[in-house]
Amino acid sequence: MSRFRGHFQGLYWRQLLAMVSMVLLTLFLLGASFFSLSYNYARNQERDELRQRVQMVARLAAGYLENDPSYDREDFRQLAMVAANVSDVEFLICDTAGHVLLSTDKALEGRVITMPEEMVRTVLEEGLCVQRDDLGGLYAGKRFILGVPALSSDGLATAGMAFAVSTNASLNAMWQGFIGLFFMTAFVVLMVAFMASSVTAMRQIQPIREMVQATRQYAAGDFDVRVNDYGQVDEIGELAASFNHMAESLQQTERPSQEFI
């Protein structure tokens, strides 16, 4: 066990572990930075798109909210359903009290739904509400919700409100694609780093192993062994040259004794 542990504590494995650790740390930092930037960018883009769509629906919902007899309520319902299907966004049309009068989400049909009081107050007072909420457990998870007031036909009063609820389908698909691409890139980079580190470490360690073997032969009295520096001009090459110079000196020192004997 100790021999096995000592084998993996060698210079080769230390250098390899250091290289892999640095690559993993770099990939983690780059991935976290890119994820944060892309997440904020995607959220801003989603907010702008939701705002444009819900404002369009809010302008069309004025006659629906005012119960204008000349207004074709069924046409508006069909138009809202088409807009929801095309954009992957669900629309909720509410009165000024927050009671949902029309929903494009078929799962909510026939249910009595009231928007949270805080969201209703924010829309009426500030003219815009941007929030992540599950609407009191109405949805399985929190969704990105944007609400705007729906003005009356004369534009002087607030007839109701329109809320856009993101389904997160496109955003989730983007994150899944990003995660798959990130892990594939990380795997390729790790393999390249592993191979490069292995080759580099082996070239640096091979002269050292030869020096260890040469010292054993020197201890046995054989001074004819020389260490190959493999053409390296770094510290390993200098060490190999010094090692060979030492062997020459020992051989010259030992030669008179051998001749005398």
N, C-alpha and C positions, 0 to 999 in steps of 0.2 A: 504493500500500500504506500509506504513512504517512497519507494523507488518510483512508483507510478506518479505520485504527487510531485516528486522532484523533477520528473521528465517534463511535466507541464509548467514548471517554474523556470524553465530555461529562458535564455535571451530571445530565442525565436518566438516562443509563445507570448512573452511579455510584449515584444514589439508588435506582434500580430494583434494582441488584445488592445493595445494602446491605439493602433490604427483603426480597428473596428469600432472602438468606443468613440473616437473622434468623429468618424463618419456617421455613426448613429446620432451623436449629439448634434452634428450639423444638420442632418436630415430632420431631426425633431424640431430644431429652431426654425429652419426654413419652412417646414410644414405648418408649424403653429403660426408663423408670420403670414404665410400665404392664406391660410384658412381664415385668420382674423380679417385680413384685408378683403378677401373675396366675400366673406360673410357680410361685412358692412356694406360693401358695394352692392351685393345682391339684395340686401334689405332695402337700401335706398332706391334701387331700381324698382323693386316690387312696390314700395310705397308710392312712388310717382305713378306707376302704371295703375295701381288700385285707385289712386285719387282721380285720375283722368276718367276711368271707367265709371266709378261711382258718381262722379259729378254729372256725367252724361245721363246715367240712369235717373239721378235725382231731378234733372231738368225735365225728363220725360214723364216723371211720376207726379207732376203737379196736378194734372187733371184727375188722376187716379185718387190722390189724397183729398182733393176738394169735392169728390163725388159729383163731378161735372156730368150731367146727363148726356151731353153731346160727345163725351169722351168714350172711346171704345176701350173698355177695361180689359177685355179678352185679348185684344191686339197688344196691349201693353204687357200683359202677362206672357204672351208668346215671345214678344221681343226680349223681355228680361230673361226668359229661359234660354233663348238662342245666345244672348250675350254671355250668360253663365257657362253654357256648354263650350263656347268658342274660347273663352279666356280662362277656364278652370277656376272661376271665382263664383262664389254664391252671393246673391244679393238679398238683403232683408229690407223691406219697405215698412216704415213704422210711422205712427202718428206722433204728435208732439209729446205724448206721455210715454213713449217708448214701446207701445204695444205693436207687435209685428202683425201687419195686415197682409203682407204678401211675402212669400219665401220661395226662392228658386230651388232650394234644397228639398228634394222629394222625401227625404227622411224626416223632415219637419212638418210635412203637410198634416193638417188636422190637429196640431198641437197649439196650445195657448202659450205664447212666448212673449216675455217682456224683457227688454234690454236692461242691463244694469243701470241703476240710477246715476251713478257717477259718469258713465259714458254718455247718457242722455243730456246731463247737465253740461258736460264739456262741449258737446255738439252745439247746443243752443247758445252757450255763452261765448265760446271761442270760434265756432264755425268749423272746427275740425277736431276729430278724435282719432288718435293712432294708438293702438294698444294690442297687447298679446293677452288673450283671455280664452277660457273654455266656456264662457257664458253660463256659469253656474253648473258645470257638469253636462251641458248640452252636447258638447263635443268630447271625444275621447282624450284629446290633448289640447294644449293651448294653440290657438291659431292667430294669425296676423289679421287684425280687424281695423278697418278704417271707415269712419262715419262722417257724413257731411249733411247740412240741412237741405231740405227740399223747399225752395221758395214757391210761393203762390204764383199764379199766372201773371199778376201785375208786378211781381217782384218786390212787394212791400212787406209781406208777412211770411212767416214760416209755416208751411202747410204740414210739414212732417220731416222725416229724416230718412236717409238711405245709408245702409251699411254694406260694405263689401267684406266678405270673409274669404281669405285665401285658403285654398285646399292644400297648399304646400306640395302639390304633386311635382311641379316643375323644379321647385327648389330642392326637394328630396332627390329627384333624379340627378340634378347637378352635383349634389354632395356625394351620391353614390359613385358617379363617374369620377369625381375628384379623388375619392378614397381609393378606388381601384387603380387609377393612374398613379397615385402617390406610392402605393405599396409596390406596384410593378417597377416604378423607377427606383424606389429604395432597394428592391431586391437586386436589380441590375447593378446599381452603384456599389452595393455591398460585395457582390461577386467580383467586380472589377477591382475594388479595394483589397479584397482578400487575395486575389491572384497577384496583384502588384506588390502587396506587402510580403507575400510568401517568397516571391522571386528575390526581392530586395533583401529580406532577412537571410535567405539561404546564401546569397552572395557574400553577405557580411559575416556569417557564422562559419562558413566553410573554412576560411583561413584560420580561424580560431581553433576549430576542431583539429586541423592539421598541426597547429602549434602544440596542442595538448598531446597529440600522438608523438610529436617529435621530442617533447620533453621527457616522455617515458623512455624513448630510445636513447636520449642523451644520458639519462640516469643509468641505463644499462651499458654505457660506454661507447655507443655508436654515434659518432659525430659527423657521419657522412650525409645525414638526412638534411634536406633543405625544404623550406616552406615556400609554396607558390603564392605570390601576391596577386595573381590573376589580373595583372595590369592596373590595379587600383592605385590611385594617387591620393587617396584620403588617409585618415589615421590608420586604417587597417593595413594599407599598403606600407606606410611608414613602420608600423609594428612588425610586419613580415620582414622588411628589409633589415631592421634592427635585430630581429631574431636570427636571421641568416648570418649577419655580421658577428653576432655573439657565438654562433656555432663555428664560424671560421676561427675566431679567437681561441675558443676552447680546443678546437682541433690542433691548432698550432702549438698551444700550450701542452697538449697531451702527447704530441708526436715525439719530442725528445725522450720522454719517459718510456714510450713504446720502443724507440730505437735502442735505448739503454738496456731495456729488459731483453 
